[in-house]
Amino acid sequence: MGNDCPKKLSTWGRSLIFLIILVWAQVVCAQPNISTQPVSQRITAGSSVSFSVTVDGSNPISFQWRKNGINLEGKTNGQLQLTNVQQENVGWYDVVVTDATESTTSNRVALSVIIDMDPPFDPSMTLASENGDLTLTWKGEGVLEMSDDLAENSWESISETSPSNIDPLSEENAFYRLRNPQPRSVPITLPPAYDGEKLLPMIVMLHGYSEFPNYINGYMKIHAQAANYDLIYASPDGIKGPGGNNFWDATDACCDFVNSEANDVAFLHSLVIEAMNTLSVDPKRIYFAGHSNGGFMSYRMACEYPNLIAGIASLAGATFRNPDHCTPSEPVNILQIHGTADAVIRYTGGSTGLSPYPSAMQTIQTWGTYNGCENLITDEAASLDLDLNVGGLDTTVTKFMEYPPGGTVELWTINNGAHSPSITAGQNISEFPARVIEWLLAHPKP
């Protein structure tokens, strides 16, 4: 008995010493703990931005900020500040935190920069004479005006459509000019992968009737995910109508209720051309997407410029009901997304009070004919979860199984989905933005 107690004490003592050494090793050798991570940001060119981290621990700590994995000289504080941010500052940023023995790296975050682009307006005109008739012709949008004395208040609008017949001999003097009916600057977001050399895909996002760019950017959530897919993202503004209702003059069904002077086709075409001329845009990966009126406008652009557009994604839009109103010269990849419970632009077709629009199924059948597709198949069961208001898998895919290169046509039917399906609910985001982006990027021009 007398020898048992010292033995037990000795064992307990050794365990205590081991525990102390273990705790000491964890404290001394543990990596620094970053309790607050930096956050991705999108800012307007010329603005300032800062990234910061919070690190737990009392050991001497050093910081080294990096851009695209390369150390930034002199950026060795817990906060990284950048002023007068420009295109060259876009990239992926992180910070390496080091204490006396170990290092750890923060989350990688994106810096995207928003620049303004002004699509050029061409005021030039060509005068032609044939059999005594004089005709003025111009490219792009523009309203033809005439004056007899060049006084600013003497100009009168005489035509919105090129070519226009004129009769200057009926007046002693006649002067003509083109007026830009509605100048519009377009914000374009450059992703962190943009370096001015590598060609990146571009998406033009079009808002719905009475909406505006900031709304569609927040609603569709494609803007928020553009950085992860290296997307150049343009969000133009439609025509400002009476009461401030923005709209696109898309098809005969939607949505020019006021006979606007503006030419949205020419405006958006000028935007795409200017982006191709001044930015590193991949000409085989230019896409249009839109909601409602923006979906109608996406179809209009596919009709007018199939040589430029790789594909479109239309949520609750439609093409022309009369197939003869659209004559695409080559295939365009088409994705139509539509809810069966849409009470605004009905899944089964209807009218906005202008001309009728086709159903969702007629829309893809029309484009299947344009593209030369065959063998239309509908999946037996829903396979996508696009609307958080509809429980479980809610979307059924219908697609042509045979199609030419660059001419895929699909319909995603959201069963019981409304005109504006719930893409977000609190912090939750449906599959919608990722699925749409990935579908478009999987369908470039051949």
C-alpha positions in Angstrom: 0.0 0.0 0.0 2.8 2.4 0.9 4.3 2.3 -2.7 1.0 2.7 -4.6 0.4 6.4 -3.9 3.7 7.7 -5.2 3.3 5.7 -8.4 -0.2 7.2 -9.0 1.1 10.7 -8.3 3.9 10.2 -10.7 1.6 9.1 -13.5 -0.8 12.1 -12.9 2.2 14.4 -12.9 3.4 13.2 -16.2 0.0 13.6 -17.7 -0.2 17.2 -16.4 3.2 18.0 -17.9 2.1 16.6 -21.2 -1.1 18.6 -21.2 0.8 21.8 -20.4 3.2 21.1 -23.3 0.3 20.3 -25.7 -1.5 23.6 -24.9 1.7 25.5 -25.2 2.4 24.0 -28.6 -1.1 24.8 -29.8 -0.8 28.4 -28.7 2.7 28.9 -30.1 2.4 26.9 -33.3 -1.1 27.6 -34.3 -1.8 29.6 -37.5 -3.1 33.1 -37.0 -6.9 33.1 -37.0 -8.6 35.5 -39.4 -11.9 36.2 -37.7 -13.1 38.7 -40.3 -12.5 38.0 -43.9 -12.3 40.6 -46.8 -15.4 41.1 -48.9 -15.7 41.2 -52.8 -16.6 44.6 -54.2 -17.8 46.3 -57.3 -17.1 50.1 -57.6 -17.2 52.8 -60.2 -14.0 53.8 -61.9 -12.3 56.7 -60.2 -13.6 55.7 -56.7 -11.7 54.4 -53.7 -12.0 51.0 -52.2 -10.6 49.2 -49.1 -10.2 45.5 -48.1 -9.5 44.6 -44.5 -9.1 41.6 -42.2 -9.4 41.1 -38.4 -6.9 38.7 -36.9 -7.2 37.1 -33.4 -4.1 36.7 -31.3 -1.5 38.8 -29.5 1.7 37.6 -31.2 3.5 40.1 -33.5 1.6 39.8 -36.8 2.6 41.0 -40.3 0.4 41.4 -43.4 1.2 41.1 -47.1 -1.6 41.9 -49.6 -1.6 40.2 -53.0 -3.3 40.7 -56.3 -3.7 37.6 -58.5 -1.2 35.9 -56.2 1.5 38.5 -56.6 2.7 40.6 -53.7 1.7 44.3 -53.7 4.7 46.4 -52.8 4.2 48.3 -49.6 0.8 46.9 -48.9 1.6 45.4 -45.5 -1.2 46.6 -43.1 -4.4 45.0 -42.0 -6.3 47.2 -44.4 -5.6 47.6 -48.1 -6.6 50.9 -49.6 -6.8 51.7 -53.3 -7.6 55.2 -54.6 -8.7 56.3 -58.1 -9.4 52.7 -59.1 -9.2 52.0 -62.8 -9.4 49.1 -65.2 -5.9 47.9 -64.3 -6.9 47.4 -60.7 -9.5 44.7 -61.3 -8.4 41.3 -60.0 -8.5 38.8 -57.2 -7.1 40.0 -53.9 -6.0 38.2 -50.7 -3.7 38.8 -47.8 -1.1 36.5 -46.2 -1.1 36.9 -42.4 2.1 35.8 -40.5 2.9 35.6 -36.8 6.2 34.5 -35.2 6.0 30.9 -36.5 3.1 30.4 -39.0 1.2 32.0 -41.9 -2.4 31.8 -43.1 -4.1 33.3 -46.2 -7.4 35.0 -46.3 -10.2 34.2 -48.6 -9.7 35.4 -52.2 -12.1 38.3 -53.1 -12.9 40.0 -56.3 -12.5 43.6 -57.3 -14.7 44.5 -60.3 -14.8 48.0 -61.8 -17.7 49.7 -63.4 -17.0 52.0 -66.4 -19.3 54.1 -68.4 -19.6 53.6 -72.2 -21.4 56.0 -74.5 -22.5 54.1 -77.7 -21.5 56.3 -80.6 -24.1 58.3 -82.5 -23.4 58.7 -86.2 -24.9 61.9 -87.5 -23.7 61.4 -91.1 -26.2 61.0 -94.0 -26.1 60.1 -97.6 -28.0 62.0 -100.3 -29.2 60.1 -103.4 -31.2 61.2 -106.4 -33.3 58.9 -108.6 -35.9 60.0 -111.2 -36.1 63.4 -109.6 -36.7 62.0 -106.1 -34.2 62.9 -103.4 -33.6 60.4 -100.6 -31.6 60.8 -97.3 -30.1 57.6 -95.8 -28.4 57.1 -92.5 -27.2 54.3 -90.3 -28.2 53.6 -86.7 -30.7 55.6 -84.7 -31.5 59.2 -85.4 -34.4 61.5 -86.0 -34.3 63.5 -89.3 -35.0 67.2 -88.8 -35.4 70.1 -91.2 -34.9 73.9 -90.9 -35.2 76.8 -93.3 -32.9 79.2 -91.5 -30.7 77.1 -89.1 -32.2 78.9 -86.0 -32.3 76.5 -83.1 -36.0 76.8 -82.6 -36.8 76.3 -86.3 -35.9 72.6 -86.5 -38.8 70.2 -87.1 -38.9 66.4 -87.0 -39.9 65.0 -90.3 -38.8 61.3 -90.1 -37.5 58.6 -87.7 -36.9 56.0 -90.4 -34.1 55.7 -92.9 -34.3 56.1 -95.9 -36.5 59.2 -96.0 -37.7 61.0 -99.1 -37.3 64.8 -99.1 -38.4 67.6 -101.3 -36.0 70.6 -100.7 -37.1 72.3 -103.9 -40.4 73.1 -102.3 -38.6 75.5 -100.0 -36.4 78.4 -100.7 -33.8 77.0 -98.3 -33.8 73.6 -96.7 -31.3 72.3 -94.1 -31.3 68.7 -92.7 -29.7 67.1 -89.7 -29.9 64.0 -87.5 -30.7 64.3 -83.9 -29.9 61.7 -81.3 -33.3 61.1 -79.7 -32.1 59.8 -76.4 -28.4 59.7 -75.5 -27.8 56.9 -73.0 -24.6 56.0 -71.1 -24.2 52.4 -70.3 -22.5 51.0 -67.1 -20.2 48.1 -67.9 -18.8 45.9 -65.1 -15.3 44.5 -65.8 -14.7 41.2 -63.9 -11.5 40.5 -61.9 -10.2 38.3 -64.8 -10.1 41.3 -67.2 -6.6 42.2 -68.2 -7.2 43.9 -71.6 -5.6 41.0 -73.5 -7.6 37.8 -72.8 -10.9 37.7 -74.6 -13.8 37.4 -72.2 -17.5 36.7 -72.7 -20.0 39.6 -72.5 -23.6 39.6 -71.5 -26.0 42.5 -72.1 -28.8 42.5 -69.4 -32.1 44.1 -70.4 -34.7 45.1 -67.8 -38.4 44.7 -68.1 -41.1 47.3 -68.7 -41.1 50.1 -66.1 -38.0 48.6 -64.5 -34.4 49.9 -64.6 -30.8 48.5 -64.6 -30.3 48.4 -60.8 -33.5 46.5 -60.4 -32.7 43.8 -62.9 -29.1 43.5 -61.6 -30.4 42.8 -58.1 -33.3 40.6 -59.2 -31.7 38.2 -61.7 -28.5 37.9 -59.6 -26.4 37.3 -62.7 -24.6 40.6 -62.0 -23.6 39.3 -58.6 -22.1 36.1 -60.1 -20.5 37.6 -63.2 -17.1 37.8 -61.5 -17.0 34.1 -60.9 -17.6 33.4 -64.6 -15.3 36.1 -66.0 -18.3 37.9 -67.6 -18.1 41.4 -68.9 -21.6 42.7 -67.8 -23.5 45.6 -69.5 -26.7 46.9 -68.1 -28.2 49.6 -70.5 -31.2 51.7 -69.7 -34.3 51.5 -72.0 -36.2 54.5 -73.4 -37.7 56.8 -70.8 -41.4 57.1 -71.5 -44.1 59.2 -69.9 -44.2 58.9 -66.1 -40.7 57.6 -66.1 -41.6 54.2 -67.3 -38.5 52.7 -69.0 -39.1 50.3 -71.9 -37.7 48.8 -75.0 -39.2 49.1 -78.5 -38.8 45.4 -79.0 -41.5 43.6 -81.0 -44.9 44.7 -82.3 -46.4 43.2 -79.1 -44.1 44.9 -76.6 -43.7 47.5 -75.5 -43.7 50.9 -77.3 -47.0 52.3 -76.2 -46.0 55.9 -77.0 -44.5 55.7 -80.5 -41.0 56.6 -79.2 -38.5 58.3 -81.5 -35.6 56.2 -80.2 -34.3 53.2 -82.1 -33.3 50.6 -79.5 -32.0 48.1 -82.1 -29.5 50.7 -83.4 -28.6 51.8 -79.8 -27.8 48.3 -78.6 -26.0 47.4 -81.8 -23.8 50.5 -81.4 -23.2 49.4 -77.8 -22.0 45.9 -78.8 -19.8 47.3 -81.6 -18.2 49.9 -79.3 -17.5 47.2 -76.6 -15.9 45.0 -79.2 -13.7 47.9 -80.5 -12.6 49.2 -77.1 -12.7 46.2 -74.7 -11.3 42.6 -74.8 -14.7 41.0 -75.8 -14.8 37.5 -77.3 -16.8 37.9 -80.5 -18.0 34.3 -80.3 -19.4 34.8 -76.8 -21.7 37.8 -76.8 -25.1 37.2 -75.1 -28.3 39.0 -74.4 -30.6 38.3 -71.5 -33.7 40.0 -70.2 -36.9 39.8 -68.2 -40.3 40.4 -69.8 -39.9 43.4 -72.1 -36.2 42.7 -71.9 -36.8 39.2 -73.1 -38.8 40.5 -76.1 -35.9 42.9 -76.9 -33.4 40.0 -76.7 -35.4 38.2 -79.3 -35.5 41.3 -81.4 -31.7 41.6 -81.3 -31.3 37.9 -82.2 -33.5 38.6 -85.3 -31.6 41.7 -86.4 -28.0 40.7 -85.6 -27.6 36.9 -85.5 -24.1 37.3 -86.8 -23.1 39.1 -83.6 -25.1 37.3 -80.9 -24.2 33.8 -79.8 -27.3 33.3 -77.7 -30.1 34.8 -75.7 -31.9 33.9 -72.4 -35.4 35.3 -72.2 -37.4 35.1 -68.9 -41.1 35.7 -69.6 -40.5 37.2 -73.0 -41.5 36.1 -76.5 -40.5 36.4 -80.1 -42.7 37.8 -82.9 -46.0 36.0 -83.4 -45.7 36.4 -87.2 -42.6 34.4 -88.2 -42.2 36.6 -91.3 -41.3 39.6 -89.1 -38.0 38.0 -88.2 -35.5 36.7 -90.8 -32.3 35.7 -89.0 -29.4 35.0 -91.5 -27.8 32.4 -89.2 -28.6 30.3 -86.1 -28.7 31.8 -82.6 -28.8 29.7 -79.4 -32.1 30.3 -77.7 -33.2 29.7 -74.1 -36.8 30.6 -73.2 -37.7 30.5 -69.5 -41.4 30.8 -68.6 -43.7 30.1 -65.7 -47.0 28.5 -66.4 -48.8 30.8 -63.9 -47.5 34.0 -65.5 -50.4 36.4 -65.5 -48.6 39.3 -67.3 -47.0 37.6 -70.3 -48.9 34.4 -70.4 -47.3 31.1 -71.0 -50.0 30.2 -73.5 -49.7 33.5 -75.4 -51.8 36.6 -75.4 -51.7 40.4 -76.0 -50.3 43.4 -74.2 -52.9 45.7 -75.9 -50.7 46.1 -79.0 -50.2 43.1 -81.3 -50.5 39.5 -80.0 -47.5 37.5 -78.8 -47.0 33.7 -79.2 -46.9 31.1 -76.4 -43.7 29.9 -74.9 -43.9 26.7 -76.9 -44.7 28.6 -80.2 -41.7 30.8 -79.5 -39.2 27.9 -79.4 -40.9 26.1 -82.3 -40.6 29.3 -84.4 -36.9 29.5 -83.5 -36.5 25.8 -84.1 -37.7 26.4 -87.6 -35.4 29.4 -88.1 -32.4 27.4 -86.9 -33.3 24.2 -88.7 -33.8 22.1 -85.6 -35.7 18.8 -85.4 -36.9 16.2 -82.8 -38.5 18.3 -80.0 -38.5 16.4 -76.8 -39.9 17.3 -73.3 -38.4 15.6 -70.2 -40.7 13.4 -68.3 -39.9 15.0 -64.9 -38.7 18.3 -63.6 -35.0 18.6 -63.2 -34.2 22.2 -62.1 -35.1 24.3 -59.1 -35.4 27.8 -60.4 -38.3 29.3 -58.3 -38.0 29.3 -54.5 -41.7 29.9 -54.2 -42.3 26.5 -55.7 -41.3 23.5 -53.6 -38.7 21.0 -54.9 -37.7 20.6 -58.5 -40.0 22.9 -60.4 -38.7 23.2 -64.0 -39.1 20.9 -66.9 -36.8 21.1 -70.0 -38.1 20.9 -73.5 -35.4 21.0 -76.3 -34.7 20.1 -79.9 -32.4 17.1 -80.0 -31.1 17.8 -83.5 -29.7 21.3 -84.2 -27.0 23.0 -86.2 -23.8 24.4 -84.6 -24.8 27.5 -82.7 -28.5 26.8 -83.0 -29.6 25.1 -79.8 -33.2 25.9 -78.8 -34.6 25.1 -75.3 -37.6 25.9 -73.1 -37.4 25.8 -69.4 -41.0 25.6 -68.1 -41.4 26.6 -64.4 -44.4 24.7 -63.3 -46.7 27.1 -61.3 -44.1 29.8 -61.7 -45.2 33.5 -61.8 -44.1 36.3 -64.1 -41.2 37.1 -61.7 -40.2 33.8 -60.1 -38.6 34.0 -56.7 -34.9 33.8 -57.4 -34.0 34.8 -53.8 -35.5 34.2 -50.4 -33.6 35.8 -47.6 -30.0 34.6 -48.0 -31.0 31.7 -50.2 -30.5 32.0 -54.0 -32.0 29.5 -56.4 -30.2 27.7 -59.2 -31.5 30.3 -61.7 -28.4 32.6 -62.1 -25.8 29.9 -62.2 -27.9 27.7 -64.5 -28.5 30.5 -67.0 -24.9 31.7 -67.1 -23.6 28.2 -67.5 -26.1 27.5 -70.3 -25.1 30.6 -72.2 -21.4 30.0 -71.8 -21.8 26.4 -73.0 -23.2 27.8 -76.3 -20.8 30.1 -78.1 -20.7 30.9 -81.7 -19.2 28.0 -83.7 
